[in-house]
Amino acid sequence: MEDIPNHSIQMISTTKIICAENIDRLLKYHMSYHLGLDDDLTRKSSLFDISPKSEPNTKPFALAMEAWKETHAPHSGEKAAEILQYWGELYGGDINHAPTVAEFNIVLETFANCSSDDYSSFERGMFPAESAWDLYTLLSQLDDPFLIPNIDSCSHMIRALSNHAFVLRYSTKNFDTGMDSDVAAIRAYFIWKKMLDLIASKNDAGENEVELAWRAHMEILNISSDGMLRREDSDHMDYKVGFNIGQDTEELLVRLLQIPCAYTSRNERIRYYMSQAFSSTMVAWTKEQSAQIRHSAKDRHVAFQILQAARSVIALLEVMKGQGLVPEPKHYDSCIKSYANCLNKDVLPFYEKNVAHGLLPEVRKLLSDMEIDHVDNMMNRHLDGVSTSSQDKISATIYSTVIDCYYRNLKSGLGHGNDHKNAARVLETMLKLYERDLLWIEKGHKTLTTALNRVLQMIIETNPGSEDVNRATKLITRFRSLPDRYGGPDSKAYSPKLDSVSFGAYLTLLSKSDCEDSSFEVSNVLDIMENERVKLEHIHYIAAIKGLRKGRNGVLKLRAKKLLFDAIREFTELSVHDQDCAEFNAAALYTSMISPTKSSEAISLLGSLQKQYDETMNPKFKPDYPLLCKVLQTISVDKKTAPWKDEKAFEILGHIEESYMNGDDQMIPNKFCILPIVNILRRNQSSNAAEVALQLLERMDELYAKSGKLSARPDAAVFCAVMSVVALSEFPSKAKKIWSLHEKMDKRHAEGNLSGQPSFDSLSIVLDACATSFKLEERDDALSVALRVAKRAAVKSIAGKPTAKFYNSLIRSFGVLLSDESRRRQKEDLISSVFKQCCMEGLLDDKILLSIREFYPKLYRNLPGVKKGMPSELPRDWSRNCKRSRKGKPSI
């Protein structure tokens, strides 16, 4: 039927209806002239009290009902029921000729056939499934052994109810019916249980009965599982059920598998229905998982249930293989979805670490197995010129779900550094299948575009390098070259195109990359968007301006400035017409315009925005906290220093503090504004730099104590920056002061400040202060501090591993503080011990060697291969963990 054109199918259907109507007229002729009934057969009362004139002949009634059954016409069920009523009124009292359950089953089957329509032709009155339900209920209540519903009755009734539930659930039209989709689904489920009991009561079920059982299982579970989930509302309380749909359907599947039947292995239809039933049961498990995620309280118990459901789906896959059935892509789809539900952000945190880490490998294995079983063979057939039907194509949602699994794994913190690369490879497979017309995309869905957007987002979140940008560019280029694909006659054309989200993600990726040519690519993307008439949104403006500003080309920078003005103008026009522009943020646009090292320009941009705000008092133009911090950061790193810039930085800090004091919680002074100020102090090294830095740290402490806000709490970066300013200053007893700050940081970390953990970098700053304590009265204290640092590094664990800088600072501290001849022995012992530990750690570099030569010449001269002042034959193992030079060699 697949190859027959639509118009031919329509012609066949019309012909069947015409034939049924003619047979109906012949039946009425038979009833009128051969049975002696009145011409007016529409009056049902005229059939009473009339005895047939000839011998009973029920064949015409049966033929007419069969004819209507084959039409699948919307009114065929009512026609068949009308004929059955004539039959019953004529021969109901004749035990030999009265309608039996077989005739009633014909009517039920006719109702089932016409219930598969979209109901668009039904206006008022009973729907087919409702009429079938009334007839089935009547049969069930009759005390007639010849009219007891049998397996066929149950099968037809299940199909009618399932079709009814499907139409009501997915139709865009509202129907006035007394049986909603949930009620129909639950009724089908309980009839299905009765059907199983009927089969189980037989010693040996027939081939047809087993086939009907498997078919019914497939039909009700395709649509009924939603309705069989736990109901929380008060409607239809008589149908309320409280069970786990996955577990219950699996138990029914097991009962089916236990039915003894010698035909199962060779009946292709049974095997087809078996495969569909396994699929339906797997889907039921995933639906139960989704319901638990949506409606249940998130705890360890629910997380365990969801994980067990995934394991049950995998077990079904293995049972299926054991039955000699070949899993189809949809079976793998359910398995992958079950693990995707386990990776849900509301569930994943409750799993043990080893369990959580094992979820994504299971997904990868399932995808690999599916590709081996289906995709590889499909690719080979395609190369041989064999076409693939739409039913055999691989669903795009399978690959899309796998990409989602990679994304969820990455977002959870479990992600591997290659997750975004693996997700990109999955997308490339999708594109390859689409190019060969082997990928099936559901009508109305943009699965390919959604998958591309997800991969781009993953690349953005992994600090993209040049390789990542090239990968994204290739994906974009390949995506834009994809051909249009057309589905069957009932589907719309799908043209994979980049949408607004795609362009936004790609522009953001380019703006974050360090590639020299990324600014030119940003300009190309803007040209493409203009040609394809894609409207620029706020995210596009921000990413494009930032990307264009990174380049050195003056034309591109002018284009960035024009974009800024375009965005401001567009917002102004929207405001005039009172249109929604909630996403617009002028401060974010100006922030994207700031070059990282041009502080004069940054200050000018800030002044321009402040002027617009002062003139309009529009909150959309108010300089926000990120913009102020960006300006401070630019001033702190700009090599072209000037006193007026530093004064501007402190003015900005004062504005931030004043705004917070006036109730603007978004302006809370934290490390993002304090660190640039401290870095400015460290760069300028004014006479009071250390005092100001310490005051800033103290103000942060006080603010955190008052507000309790974690964002205001000093972290390790703030402590280290302040300690560096003090270390470079002439602050009295600076070694002791910095050590006290370090101890304070250590204490705060022990109290719960996880971002304030001491490290070898912070210890190195303490040692730098010791090594620059040249005053005689401070040397003993500085030496005491240096010894404490050495002891602390050896005994107590701190963040990270020892570094070459730490060992060099330790050697220099001992060398400077023990420079007296009376302490030479102590100095040499300490330096020798540090040198030995340094070599064991593989951290010996040029700077350490120079320090050894300066402070312990004898040790230096005894190093192997000392020639022309530098050793040339040192063991490579001594520098194995040193940073490599650009030529790939250690820095020795």
C-alpha positions in Angstrom: 0.0 0.0 0.0 3.0 2.2 0.5 3.7 2.5 -3.2 0.1 3.3 -4.2 -0.5 7.0 -4.9 -2.8 8.9 -2.6 -5.5 9.5 -5.2 -5.6 5.8 -5.9 -6.1 5.0 -2.3 -8.9 7.5 -2.1 -10.5 6.0 -5.1 -10.4 2.5 -3.6 -11.9 3.8 -0.3 -14.7 5.5 -2.3 -15.4 2.3 -4.3 -15.7 0.3 -1.1 -18.2 2.7 0.4 -20.3 2.6 -2.9 -20.2 -1.2 -2.8 -21.3 -1.3 0.9 -24.2 1.1 0.1 -25.3 -1.1 -2.8 -25.2 -4.2 -0.6 -27.1 -2.4 2.0 -29.8 -1.6 -0.5 -29.9 -5.3 -1.6 -30.3 -6.3 2.0 -33.3 -4.0 2.3 -34.7 -5.4 -0.9 -34.2 -8.9 0.5 -36.0 -7.9 3.7 -38.8 -6.3 1.9 -39.6 -8.8 -0.9 -38.3 -12.1 0.5 -39.1 -11.7 4.1 -42.4 -9.8 3.5 -41.5 -6.7 5.5 -42.8 -3.2 4.8 -41.1 -0.9 2.3 -40.4 1.6 5.0 -37.5 -0.2 6.7 -36.3 2.9 8.5 -39.1 2.6 11.0 -37.6 0.1 13.4 -41.0 -0.5 15.1 -42.3 -1.9 11.8 -39.9 -4.9 12.3 -41.7 -6.0 15.4 -44.6 -8.5 15.2 -43.6 -9.5 11.7 -42.7 -13.1 10.9 -40.6 -13.9 7.9 -42.5 -15.6 5.0 -39.6 -17.7 3.8 -37.0 -20.0 5.3 -34.5 -18.1 7.6 -31.5 -16.8 5.7 -29.0 -14.7 7.7 -26.3 -14.7 5.0 -27.3 -11.3 3.6 -27.0 -9.7 7.0 -23.5 -11.1 7.5 -22.4 -10.0 4.0 -23.7 -6.5 4.5 -21.9 -6.1 7.9 -18.7 -7.4 6.4 -19.0 -4.9 3.6 -19.3 -2.0 6.0 -16.4 -3.3 8.1 -14.1 -3.1 5.1 -14.9 0.5 4.3 -13.4 2.2 7.4 -15.9 5.0 6.8 -16.8 7.3 9.7 -20.4 6.0 9.7 -19.6 2.4 9.0 -19.9 1.3 12.7 -23.4 2.7 13.0 -24.4 1.1 9.8 -23.1 -2.3 10.9 -24.8 -1.9 14.3 -28.1 -1.1 12.5 -27.9 -4.2 10.4 -27.1 -6.3 13.6 -30.2 -4.8 15.2 -32.4 -5.8 12.2 -30.9 -9.3 12.4 -31.6 -9.5 16.2 -35.2 -8.3 15.8 -35.9 -10.8 13.2 -34.2 -13.9 14.5 -33.4 -13.1 18.1 -35.7 -15.8 19.4 -34.3 -18.4 17.1 -31.5 -20.3 18.8 -30.1 -21.5 15.5 -30.2 -18.2 13.6 -29.9 -15.5 16.3 -26.7 -13.4 16.1 -23.8 -14.9 18.1 -20.8 -13.3 19.6 -19.0 -13.6 16.2 -21.5 -11.2 14.7 -21.2 -8.8 17.6 -17.4 -9.0 17.1 -17.9 -7.9 13.4 -19.6 -4.7 14.7 -17.0 -4.1 17.3 -14.3 -4.5 14.7 -16.1 -2.1 12.4 -16.2 0.5 15.2 -12.5 -0.1 15.8 -11.8 0.5 12.1 -13.7 3.8 11.9 -12.3 5.0 15.2 -8.9 5.4 13.7 -10.1 8.4 11.7 -9.2 11.9 13.0 -12.9 12.5 13.9 -13.0 15.6 11.7 -16.2 14.2 10.0 -18.0 13.5 13.3 -20.3 16.3 14.3 -22.6 15.3 17.1 -23.7 12.1 18.7 -21.8 9.0 19.8 -18.2 8.5 18.8 -17.3 5.0 17.5 -15.4 4.0 20.6 -18.3 5.1 22.8 -20.8 3.1 20.8 -18.4 0.1 20.9 -18.0 0.5 24.7 -21.8 0.5 25.1 -22.1 -2.6 23.0 -19.3 -4.4 24.8 -20.8 -3.5 28.2 -24.2 -4.9 27.1 -22.6 -8.2 26.1 -20.7 -8.4 29.4 -24.0 -7.9 31.4 -26.1 -10.5 29.4 -26.6 -13.9 30.9 -26.2 -15.6 27.6 -23.5 -18.2 27.1 -23.5 -17.6 23.3 -22.8 -13.8 23.8 -20.0 -13.8 26.3 -17.2 -11.5 25.0 -14.2 -13.6 23.9 -10.6 -12.9 23.0 -11.7 -11.4 19.6 -14.1 -9.1 21.4 -11.4 -7.8 23.7 -9.0 -7.3 20.9 -11.4 -5.2 18.9 -12.5 -3.2 21.9 -8.9 -2.5 22.9 -8.2 -1.2 19.4 -11.3 1.1 19.4 -10.4 2.6 22.8 -6.7 3.0 21.9 -7.6 4.8 18.7 -10.1 7.0 20.6 -7.5 7.9 23.2 -4.9 8.7 20.5 -7.3 11.0 18.5 -8.4 12.9 21.6 -4.9 13.3 23.0 -3.2 14.6 19.9 -6.0 16.3 17.9 -5.9 20.1 17.7 -9.7 20.1 17.7 -11.8 19.9 20.9 -14.5 17.2 21.0 -17.6 17.1 23.2 -17.3 13.5 24.5 -18.2 11.6 27.6 -15.0 9.5 27.5 -11.7 11.4 27.5 -8.4 9.9 26.5 -7.3 8.9 30.0 -10.6 7.0 30.7 -10.3 5.3 27.3 -6.8 4.2 28.0 -7.6 2.8 31.4 -10.6 0.9 30.1 -8.4 -0.6 27.4 -5.9 -1.6 30.1 -8.4 -3.5 32.1 -10.0 -5.2 29.1 -6.4 -6.2 28.2 -6.0 -7.9 31.6 -9.3 -9.8 31.1 -8.0 -10.9 27.7 -4.9 -12.3 29.2 -7.0 -14.2 31.8 -9.1 -15.7 28.9 -5.9 -16.9 27.1 -4.4 -18.2 30.3 -7.6 -20.3 31.0 -6.8 -22.3 27.9 -4.4 -25.2 27.9 -3.0 -24.4 24.5 -3.7 -21.0 23.0 -4.2 -20.9 19.2 -1.9 -19.0 16.8 -4.6 -16.4 16.1 -5.3 -15.8 19.8 -1.6 -15.3 20.6 -1.3 -13.0 17.7 -4.3 -11.0 19.0 -2.8 -10.8 22.4 0.5 -9.5 21.2 -1.2 -7.0 18.9 -3.4 -5.7 21.7 -0.4 -5.3 24.0 1.3 -3.2 21.4 -1.8 -1.1 20.8 -2.8 -0.1 24.3 0.7 0.6 25.5 1.5 2.8 22.5 -1.0 5.3 23.9 -2.4 4.1 27.2 0.7 4.5 29.4 0.1 8.2 30.0 -3.4 7.5 31.2 -2.3 4.7 33.4 0.1 6.8 35.4 -0.9 7.8 38.9 -3.8 10.3 38.8 -3.8 13.1 41.3 -7.0 14.8 40.2 -10.5 14.1 41.5 -12.0 13.4 38.1 -13.0 9.9 37.1 -12.3 8.5 40.5 -13.8 5.1 39.5 -10.9 4.8 37.1 -8.2 6.0 39.4 -5.3 3.6 39.5 -2.2 3.7 41.7 0.7 1.6 40.2 4.0 1.9 38.5 3.2 1.7 34.7 6.7 0.4 33.9 6.6 -2.4 36.4 3.0 -3.3 35.6 3.4 -3.4 31.8 6.6 -5.5 32.2 4.6 -8.0 34.3 2.0 -8.2 31.6 4.8 -8.7 29.0 6.2 -11.5 31.1 2.8 -13.1 31.3 2.6 -13.0 27.5 6.0 -14.6 27.2 4.8 -17.4 29.4 1.9 -18.3 27.1 2.7 -21.7 25.5 2.5 -21.4 21.8 4.3 -23.5 19.1 3.7 -20.8 16.5 5.6 -17.9 18.0 9.0 -18.6 16.5 7.7 -19.0 12.9 4.8 -16.5 12.8 6.2 -13.3 11.4 3.2 -11.2 12.6 3.5 -12.5 16.1 7.2 -11.7 16.1 6.4 -8.2 14.8 3.9 -7.6 17.5 6.4 -9.1 20.1 9.0 -6.5 19.0 6.4 -3.7 19.2 5.3 -4.9 22.7 8.9 -4.8 23.9 9.2 -1.3 22.6 5.9 -0.2 24.2 7.1 -1.6 27.6 10.4 0.2 27.3 8.5 3.4 26.5 6.3 2.8 29.6 9.4 2.7 31.8 10.7 6.0 30.4 7.3 7.6 30.8 7.2 6.5 34.4 10.7 8.0 34.9 9.6 11.3 33.4 6.5 11.4 35.6 8.6 10.8 38.7 11.0 13.6 37.7 8.1 16.0 37.1 5.9 15.2 40.1 7.9 13.4 42.8 9.9 14.9 45.5 13.6 14.7 44.5 15.4 12.4 47.0 17.7 9.4 47.0 14.8 6.9 46.9 13.2 8.5 43.7 16.7 8.7 42.1 17.2 4.9 42.8 13.8 4.1 41.3 14.7 6.0 38.1 18.0 4.2 37.9 16.3 0.8 38.4 13.9 1.7 35.6 16.8 2.3 33.3 18.3 -1.0 34.3 14.9 -2.7 33.6 14.9 -1.2 30.1 18.3 -2.6 29.4 17.2 -6.0 30.8 14.3 -6.0 28.4 16.7 -5.4 25.6 18.6 -8.5 26.6 15.5 -10.6 27.0 14.4 -9.5 23.5 17.7 -10.7 22.1 17.2 -14.0 24.0 13.8 -14.4 22.2 15.7 -14.3 18.9 14.4 -10.8 18.1 16.6 -8.1 16.5 16.4 -4.8 18.4 15.3 -1.9 16.2 16.5 1.6 16.5 13.4 2.6 18.6 14.4 0.0 21.2 17.8 1.6 21.5 16.1 4.9 21.6 14.1 3.9 24.7 17.3 2.6 26.4 19.2 5.8 25.7 16.3 7.9 27.0 16.2 5.9 30.2 19.8 6.8 30.9 19.2 10.3 29.8 16.6 10.6 32.5 19.2 9.4 35.1 21.4 12.3 33.9 18.7 14.8 34.8 20.0 17.6 36.9 17.4 17.0 39.6 18.3 13.3 39.9 22.0 13.0 39.2 23.4 14.5 42.5 21.8 11.6 44.5 23.9 8.9 42.8 27.2 7.6 44.1 30.2 9.0 42.2 31.0 5.7 40.5 27.4 5.2 39.4 27.1 8.7 38.0 30.4 8.3 36.1 29.1 5.0 34.6 25.9 6.5 33.0 27.5 8.2 29.9 29.6 5.1 29.0 26.4 3.1 28.9 24.8 5.6 26.5 27.9 5.5 24.3 27.8 1.6 24.2 24.1 1.6 23.3 24.7 4.1 20.4 27.6 2.0 19.2 25.5 -1.2 19.2 22.7 0.4 17.3 25.1 1.7 14.7 26.7 -1.7 14.3 23.2 -3.4 14.0 21.5 -0.9 11.7 23.4 2.2 10.6 26.4 0.4 9.1 24.2 -1.9 7.1 22.0 1.0 6.0 25.1 2.9 4.8 26.3 -0.1 2.8 22.9 -0.6 1.2 22.9 3.1 0.3 26.3 2.8 -1.4 24.9 -0.2 -3.3 22.0 2.0 -4.6 19.3 0.4 -2.5 16.7 3.0 -1.4 15.5 3.1 2.2 11.8 3.5 3.2 10.8 6.2 5.7 10.0 3.5 8.3 13.5 2.1 8.2 15.3 5.4 8.5 17.1 6.3 11.8 15.2 8.7 14.0 17.1 11.9 14.6 15.8 12.0 18.2 18.2 9.1 19.1 21.3 11.1 18.2 19.8 14.3 19.7 19.2 12.5 23.0 22.8 11.3 23.0 24.0 14.8 22.5 21.8 15.9 25.4 23.4 13.2 27.6 26.9 14.7 26.8 25.6 18.2 27.6 24.0 17.1 30.9 27.2 15.2 31.8 29.2 18.3 31.1 26.9 20.7 33.1 26.9 18.4 36.1 30.7 18.6 36.5 31.2 15.0 35.6 32.2 15.9 32.1 35.4 14.9 30.4 37.5 17.3 28.4 36.5 15.5 25.2 32.7 15.5 25.8 32.1 18.4 23.4 34.3 16.7 20.8 32.4 13.5 21.1 29.1 15.4 20.9 30.3 17.1 17.7 31.1 13.7 16.2 27.6 12.5 17.0 26.3 15.6 15.2 28.5 14.8 12.2 27.0 11.4 12.0 23.5 13.0 12.0 24.6 15.2 9.1 26.0 12.3 7.2 22.8 10.4 7.6 20.7 13.4 6.6 22.9 14.0 3.5 22.2 10.4 2.4 18.5 10.7 3.2 18.8 8.1 5.9 17.6 10.2 8.8 14.0 10.5 9.8 12.9 13.8 11.4 9.5 14.1 13.0 7.1 16.5 11.4 7.3 20.0 12.8 10.5 19.3 14.7 13.9 21.1 14.1 16.0 18.3 15.6 19.1 19.0 13.5 19.1 22.6 14.4 18.5 21.9 18.1 21.4 19.4 18.1 23.7 21.9 16.5 22.8 24.6 19.0 23.5 22.2 21.9 26.9 21.3 20.5 27.8 24.9 20.0 26.8 25.6 23.6 29.0 22.8 24.9 32.0 24.2 22.9 31.4 27.7 24.5 31.4 26.3 28.0 34.8 24.5 27.6 37.0 27.6 27.1 37.3 27.2 23.3 40.6 27.2 21.6 41.5 27.5 17.9 40.8 23.8 17.3 37.3 24.2 18.8 36.5 27.3 16.7 37.6 25.5 13.5 35.4 22.5 14.5 32.4 24.8 15.0 33.1 26.7 11.8 33.2 23.4 9.8 29.9 22.3 11.4 28.3 25.6 10.5 29.5 25.5 6.9 28.4 21.9 6.5 25.0 22.6 8.0 24.4 25.5 5.6 25.2 23.3 2.7 22.6 20.6 3.6 19.9 19.9 1.0 16.2 20.1 1.6 14.6 16.8 2.4 10.9 16.0 1.9 9.1 13.4 3.8 6.1 11.4 2.8 2.9 13.0 1.4 1.6 13.7 4.9 4.7 15.6 6.0 5.9 19.1 5.4 9.3 19.9 3.8 12.1 20.2 6.3 14.8 22.6 5.5 17.6 22.6 8.1 18.6 26.2 8.7 20.5 28.1 11.3 18.1 29.9 13.6 18.5 32.9 15.8 19.9 30.7 18.6 22.5 29.1 16.2 23.8 32.5 15.1 23.9 33.8 18.7 25.8 30.7 19.9 28.3 30.9 17.0 28.9 34.6 17.5 29.4 34.1 21.3 31.9 31.3 20.5 33.8 33.5 18.1 33.9 36.4 20.6 35.4 34.1 23.3 38.1 32.6 21.1 41.7 33.7 20.8 41.9 33.1 17.0 43.3 36.0 15.1 40.8 35.7 12.3 37.7 35.3 14.5 36.8 39.0 14.0 36.7 38.6 10.3 34.4 35.5 10.7 32.1 37.6 13.0 31.8 40.1 10.1 31.0 37.2 7.7 28.3 35.9 10.0 26.7 39.3 10.2 26.6 39.4 6.4 25.0 36.0 6.3 22.3 37.1 8.9 21.6 40.2 6.8 21.3 38.1 3.6 19.0 35.6 5.2 17.0 38.4 6.9 17.6 37.1 10.4 16.8 39.9 12.9 19.6 40.9 15.2 18.7 40.4 18.8 20.4 41.6 22.0 22.6 38.5 22.3 23.8 39.0 18.7 24.7 42.6 19.2 26.7 41.9 22.3 28.6 38.9 20.9 29.2 40.6 17.5 30.5 43.9 19.1 32.8 42.0 21.4 34.1 39.8 18.5 34.7 42.7 16.1 36.5 44.8 18.8 39.1 42.0 19.3 40.5 42.4 15.8 43.2 44.9 14.8 41.3 45.9 11.6 40.0 49.5 11.9 37.1 48.8 9.6 35.9 46.0 11.8 36.1 48.3 14.9 34.1 50.9 13.1 31.5 48.2 12.3 31.3 47.4 16.0 30.7 51.0 16.8 28.0 51.2 14.2 26.3 48.0 15.7 26.3 49.7 19.1 24.6 52.8 17.7 22.1 50.6 15.8 21.2 48.7 19.0 20.7 51.9 20.9 18.6 53.4 18.1 16.5 50.2 17.8 15.8 50.3 21.6 14.9 53.9 21.4 12.4 53.3 18.6 10.8 50.4 20.5 10.5 52.5 23.7 8.7 55.2 21.7 6.1 52.7 20.5 5.9 51.0 23.9 7.0 47.7 22.5 8.6 45.0 24.6 12.4 45.3 24.9 13.0 43.5 28.2 16.2 41.9 27.0 17.8 45.2 26.1 20.7 46.2 28.3 22.8 49.2 27.2 25.4 48.6 29.9 26.0 45.1 28.5 26.4 46.5 25.0 28.9 49.1 26.2 30.8 46.4 28.2 31.2 44.4 24.9 32.7 47.5 23.3 35.6 47.8 25.9 39.0 46.7 24.7 40.9 44.8 27.5 43.9 47.1 27.5 42.6 50.6 26.4 41.5 52.2 29.6 41.1 55.7 28.2 38.5 54.4 25.7 36.8 52.4 28.5 36.5 55.4 30.7 35.1 57.4 27.8 32.5 54.8 27.0 31.5 54.7 30.7 31.1 58.5 30.6 29.0 58.4 27.5 26.6 55.9 29.0 26.4 57.8 32.2 25.5 60.9 30.3 22.7 59.1 28.5 21.4 57.9 31.8 21.5 61.3 33.4 19.6 62.8 30.4 16.9 60.1 30.1 16.8 58.6 33.6 16.0 55.4 31.8 17.2 52.4 33.9 18.1 50.6 30.7 21.0 53.1 30.3 22.2 52.9 33.9 25.9 51.7 34.2 25.7 48.3 35.9 28.1 46.4 38.1 29.7 44.3 35.3 30.5 47.4 33.3 32.1 49.2 36.2 34.2 46.1 37.0 35.2 45.8 33.4 36.4 49.4 33.4 38.4 48.8 36.6 39.9 45.7 35.1 41.0 47.6 32.0 42.6 50.4 34.0 44.5 47.8 36.2 46.1 46.0 33.2 46.7 49.0 30.9 50.5 49.6 30.5 49.8 53.3 29.7 49.3 54.5 33.3 48.3 58.0 34.4 47.4 59.4 37.7 44.0 60.6 36.5 43.1 57.0 35.5 44.0 55.7 39.0 41.9 58.5 40.5 39.0 57.4 38.2 39.4 53.8 39.4 39.0 54.9 43.0 36.1 57.1 42.1 34.3 54.1 40.5 35.0 52.0 43.6 33.5 54.8 45.7 30.4 54.9 43.5 30.0 51.2 43.9 30.2 51.3 47.7 27.9 54.3 47.8 25.3 52.6 45.6 25.4 49.5 47.8 24.9 51.6 50.9 21.9 53.3 49.3 20.2 49.9 48.9 21.4 48.6 45.5 22.2 45.0 46.3 23.6 44.5 42.7 26.4 46.8 43.6 27.9 44.8 46.5 31.7 45.3 46.5 33.3 42.0 46.0 36.5 40.6 44.5 35.6 41.7 40.9 35.9 45.4 41.9 38.5 45.0 44.7 41.1 43.0 42.8 41.6 45.6 40.1 42.1 48.3 42.7 44.6 46.1 44.6 46.4 45.4 41.3 46.6 49.2 40.6 48.1 49.6 44.1 50.7 46.9 43.4 51.6 48.4 40.1 52.0 52.0 41.4 53.8 51.1 44.7 52.9 54.4 46.3 54.0 55.0 49.9 50.7 54.1 51.3 49.8 51.2 48.9 50.1 48.5 51.6 47.9 50.4 54.1 45.2 51.0 51.5 45.2 47.4 50.4 44.9 46.2 53.9 42.0 48.6 54.5 40.2 47.2 51.4 40.6 43.7 52.8 39.3 44.8 56.2 36.3 46.5 54.6 35.4 43.3 52.7 35.6 41.3 56.0 33.3 43.8 57.7 30.9 43.8 54.8 30.7 40.0 54.8 30.2 40.0 58.6 27.3 42.4 58.3 25.6 41.1 55.1 26.4 37.4 55.3 26.5 37.4 51.5 29.1 34.9 50.1 29.9 37.1 47.2 31.3 39.7 49.6 33.7 37.2 51.3 37.4 37.6 50.4 38.7 34.5 48.5 42.3 33.3 48.0 42.8 35.7 45.0 42.0 38.7 47.1 44.2 37.6 50.0 47.1 36.9 47.6 46.7 40.2 45.8 46.8 42.1 49.1 49.7 40.1 50.4 51.6 40.8 47.2 51.2 44.6 47.7 52.5 44.3 51.2 55.4 42.1 50.1 56.6 44.7 47.6 56.3 47.5 50.1 58.4 48.9 53.0 55.7 47.9 55.4 57.2 47.4 58.9 57.6 43.7 59.8 55.9 42.8 56.5 56.9 39.1 56.7 55.1 38.7 60.1 52.1 40.7 58.7 51.8 38.6 55.6 52.1 35.4 57.6 49.3 36.6 59.9 47.2 37.2 56.7 48.0 33.7 55.5 47.0 32.2 58.8 43.8 34.2 58.7 43.1 32.8 55.2 43.8 29.3 56.5 41.4 29.8 59.4 38.6 31.1 57.2 39.1 28.1 54.9 38.8 25.7 57.9 35.6 27.6 58.8 34.0 26.9 55.4 35.4 29.4 52.9 36.2 26.8 50.3 37.3 29.5 47.8 39.9 30.7 50.3 42.2 27.7 50.5 45.9 28.4 50.9 48.2 27.2 48.1 51.8 27.0 47.2 51.3 30.3 45.3 50.2 32.0 48.5 53.2 30.5 50.4 55.5 31.8 47.7 54.2 35.3 48.3 55.0 34.9 52.0 58.5 33.8 51.1 59.0 36.8 48.8 58.3 39.0 51.7 60.8 37.1 53.8 63.4 37.4 51.0 63.0 41.2 50.8 63.1 41.8 54.5 66.6 43.5 54.5 66.4 45.4 57.8 68.5 43.7 60.5 65.8 44.1 63.2 63.3 42.2 60.9 65.5 39.3 59.7 65.0 37.0 62.7 61.3 37.3 62.4 61.4 36.8 58.7 63.6 33.7 59.1 61.2 32.3 61.6 58.4 32.8 59.1 60.3 31.2 56.3 61.0 28.1 58.5 57.3 28.0 59.4 56.4 28.0 55.7 58.9 25.2 55.0 57.4 23.2 57.8 53.9 23.9 56.7 54.6 22.9 53.1 56.1 19.6 54.3 53.6 18.6 56.9 50.2 20.1 56.1 48.4 19.6 52.8 47.4 22.7 50.9 45.9 23.3 47.5 47.8 22.1 44.5 51.3 20.7 44.2 54.7 22.4 44.9 55.9 24.6 42.2 59.4 25.7 40.9 58.6 29.2 42.0 57.9 28.0 45.6 61.2 26.2 45.8 63.1 29.1 44.3 61.5 31.6 46.8 62.4 29.3 49.7 66.0 29.0 48.6 66.3 32.8 48.1 64.7 33.4 51.5 67.3 31.2 53.3 70.1 32.7 51.2 69.2 36.3 52.1 68.2 35.8 55.7 71.3 33.5 56.5 73.9 35.6 54.7 76.1 36.1 57.8 79.2 33.9 57.8 78.2 32.6 61.2 75.1 31.1 59.8 76.7 29.7 56.6 76.4 26.0 57.7 72.7 26.4 58.6 72.1 28.1 55.3 73.9 25.4 53.2 72.0 22.6 55.1 68.6 24.2 54.4 69.4 25.0 50.8 70.7 21.5 50.2 67.6 20.0 51.7 65.3 22.2 49.5 67.4 21.5 46.4 67.1 17.7 47.0 63.4 17.9 47.5 63.1 20.1 44.4 64.9 17.5 42.2 62.8 14.7 43.6 59.7 16.6 42.5 61.2 17.2 39.0 60.9 21.0 39.4 64.5 22.1 38.8 64.6 25.1 36.4 67.0 27.9 35.3 65.9 30.3 38.1 66.6 27.7 40.8 70.0 27.0 39.4 70.8 30.7 39.3 69.7 31.0 43.0 71.9 28.0 43.9 74.9 29.6 42.1 74.3 32.8 44.1 73.7 31.5 47.5 75.5 28.0 47.6 78.3 28.2 45.0 79.9 25.0 46.2 76.8 22.9 45.6 76.5 24.5 42.2 80.0 23.7 41.1 79.5 20.0 42.1 76.6 19.6 39.8 77.3 17.2 36.9 78.6 18.7 33.7 79.2 22.3 34.8 80.8 24.0 31.8 81.1 27.7 31.1 79.1 28.6 34.1 76.0 26.4 33.4 75.5 22.7 34.0 74.8 20.8 30.7 74.5 17.2 31.8 71.8 17.3 34.6 69.5 14.3 34.8 66.4 14.9 32.8 64.3 13.5 35.7 65.2 16.5 37.8 63.2 18.8 35.5 60.5 16.4 34.3 57.7 18.5 35.7 59.0 21.9 34.7 57.0 24.0 32.3 58.2 23.4 28.7 59.6 26.1 26.5 58.1 26.9 23.1 60.6 24.5 21.6 59.3 21.7 23.7 62.3 21.5 26.0 62.6 22.2 29.7 63.7 25.6 30.6 67.1 24.5 31.8 
